């Protein structure tokens, strides 16, 4: 039986592939679990339309991410923190602090987009990688300045 895979199936294929599988495997596993559709003419047409819609949606998301990247890379986030004499912080600047700082500036991102190997523990300018989209990464400059008392 020919089927259209709706999801990636290990040892069978990736989403969107049209595969020939055994009838029992299709009827008892792939079709009931929603992993595949039978490859009829109407299902093929419907699937092509859905693929086109998903492609357009992914393009819009990528374009939105590219615009956000441009905005982020022109921007320098300043964060005030308490520090000691040698520029070491009392505590650390985490991704939550960066997220809150961006929100205050009107830049909406999700916590999962901010990728830091370790928290920032010193004064100065630091670069933080942001993964805005699977294909779009941006570098945010974070300047940690001493809190004036």
N, C-alpha and C positions, 0 to 999 in steps of 0.2 A: 504494500500500500504506500502511495506517495503522500507525504505530509509536509506541511509548512511549519517550521519550528517557531514558536512564539517566544521561547526563552532558550538560553544556552543549556544544552543537555550534554553531560559528560559522555564521551565515547560515541556520540551521535553527530552533533554539529552545533553551530552557533545560531542565534536568533536570526530569522530571515532565510535560512537555508531551506531548500526543498530537498528532502531526503527520501529514499526508498527504504522502508523498514518492514519488518515482519508484521503481518496483520494482527496477531495476538498482542504484540508489544504495543502497537498503536492503539488498539481498542481497549486494552486492559490497563495501560500505564499512561501513555502520552496524552491521549484525548481526555480521559476523565480528570487528570491532574491539571489540565489547562496548559500543558507544555507544547501542544501542537494542534493544528487544524488539518482536516483532510484536504488534500490539494485538488479541490474541485475548481471549475472555471470561476464560479461566483466568489469562492473564498480567495482565489488568486487575485481577482480584481479588487476585492475589499482590502486584502492585505497590502497590495501596491498603493492604494489610497492612504492607508494608515501609515505605511513607511514614508510616503511623501510628506504627510503631516508631521511625523516625528522628525524628519530631516529639517523641515522648516523651523520647528520648535528649537532644535539643537542649534541651528544657525542664529536664531534670535538670541538664545542664551549666550552664545559665544560672542556675538556683537555687543551685548550688554556687558559682558565680562571685559572685553577690550576697552570699552569706554570707561569702566570702573578702574581698569589698570592705568589708563592715562591720567585719571584724576588722582589716583593713589601715588603714582610715581612723581607727580609735580608737588606733592604735599609732604610736609614734615610735621610729624606729630610730636608735640612737646608734652612731657609728663613730669610733674613735680614730685620729688620724693625726698624723704629725710635721709641724710647721708652723714658719714663720719668725715674725719679730717682727710683721709687719703682718697676720697671719692667713692668709697664703698658704701653701698646702701644698707640701711637698717631694714632688712626684708628684701624683697625682690619685685620686679615688674613682671607680671605674668601675661598670658594671652587675654585674660579677662580684663586686665587694666587697659591693654591696647584696644580691645573691643569697646570698652566704655568710652575711651578717649575718642575713638573714631565716631561713635554714636553722637557724642557732644558736638562734633564738627559736621554732623549731618551725613556721614558716610555709613550706609547700612551694609554690614557684612555678617556672616555667620561665624561662630567660634571655630568651627572645623576648617575654615579657610586660612586661619593663622597657624603657621608652622614654625615652632621655635624648638631648637634642640634643647635649650635650657633657658631658665628665666634670666632676665637681665639683672645683674647685681652690681653695676657700677654706673657712675655718671658718664655722660658723653653721648655721642651719636652711634646708634646701633642699627644694623639692617636686619629686617624681619621679612622672611619670605611669606607671601600670601598666594595660595592656590585658589584662584577665582573660578576656574573651569578646568576640566581635564587637560585642555590645550593652552591655557592662559595662566601664567604666573607673573606676579608683580613683586617688587621689592619696596617695602615701606621703610622710610627713614624715621627712626624713633629717637628723639633727643631727650635724654633724662637730665633734668636740671635740678639743682638743690632747692629745696623748699625754703623760702625766706621766712624767718620766724619773727 
